[in-house]
Amino acid sequence: MPSPRIAVLDYGIGNLHSAQKAFERVGADARLVTTSAEAEAASGVVLPGVGHFRRCAEALRESGLDVAAKAAAGADVPFLGVCIGMQLLYEGSEEAPGVPGLGVLGATVRLLPDGVKRPQMQWNRLVPTGPCPLLDGLDDPWGYFVHSYAADLTHDVVATCDYGGPITAIVQRGQLWATQFHPEKSGRTGLAILRRFADLC
């Protein structure tokens, strides 16, 4: 079997099939993979995730794909984290004290600020704060968010949304990108983002 162009890490939890199908909608060769060897052979790697940080972190480690995810995220390979898949890239989350993330990005995921409804479950405008190829050419982009926790605002943040103040929406470091919102649920903006990521692969 030929190697997948884009490997969607299948660790048994989250929006795995919807992520894969969304890539197929934009013409990309995306496949669910369950081994590190399959991930290493791919041109790009996607780490999806929905639900609770603890459960996703445990499932990723139990599958053995945590090693592949960390290796791909630290290599010169296009990598995309989505929602909890983004949060897993950090050192940890206030949602699950004591449960380590992958530690690729040196910050913490924290509860959304007081005074806002949690979770944020809505469309929200993406506000670019730096150059990001995933957003190139997109006029007034919006993403669909479903979350109660968000990563610290750091120098890796290239787009925010306004929800009681600026909230991390997209981060970028080299060939690594991650989105707090769900591109596969974000209409034309989301499909355009996935198409750009596929092109980078």
Number of C-alpha atoms within 10 A of each C-alpha: 3 7 15 21 18 27 25 28 29 23 25 14 15 19 18 20 14 13 24 22 16 19 23 15 13 15 12 20 16 22 26 19 19 17 15 18 12 20 27 18 15 22 17 26 30 31 29 29 28 18 14 13 25 19 13 23 24 16 17 25 14 12 16 15 22 22 14 19 26 16 16 23 27 17 13 12 19 23 28 24 26 24 26 26 25 26 30 31 26 20 18 26 23 14 15 15 10 11 15 17 25 20 15 17 22 13 17 20 25 16 16 20 15 8 8 12 12 14 13 16 13 11 15 19 16 23 19 17 13 13 11 15 14 21 20 11 9 13 8 11 18 20 24 22 22 18 20 17 25 22 25 17 18 12 11 18 23 23 23 22 22 13 16 12 10 12 22 25 27 27 25 22 16 13 18 21 24 25 25 27 28 22 24 24 17 19 13 15 22 22 18 21 21 24 20 16 22 21 11 15 17
